[in-house]
């Protein structure tokens, strides 16, 4: 990896982390991250730009660990119907939002 791309990757990670701390809402972050992910995939950027945006920005902006933490809290409440509902709602909504980002990204090409 070129040093210039490495610096861009670090900047994208920093920006994603900064936004993650600033927004502080797991559902909004998840949905915005899914939309952005679908949008970037549809735009067909160069491989290095895809890595910077997806592995840098999206990986630091969205967080799988926060998703797991929410599910863990519900498991501790022992409300298993709620965990199945929340899990499915989050997964389905993220896939639909990602697909809408993909469609919008294709239309702008």
Buried (B, 14 or more C-beta within 10 A) or exposed (E): EEEEBEEBBEEBBEBBBEBBEEEEEBBEBBBBBBBBBBBBBBBEBEEBBBBBBBEBBBBBBBBEEBBEEBBEEBEEEEEEEEBEEBBEEBEEBBEBBBBBBBEBBBEEE
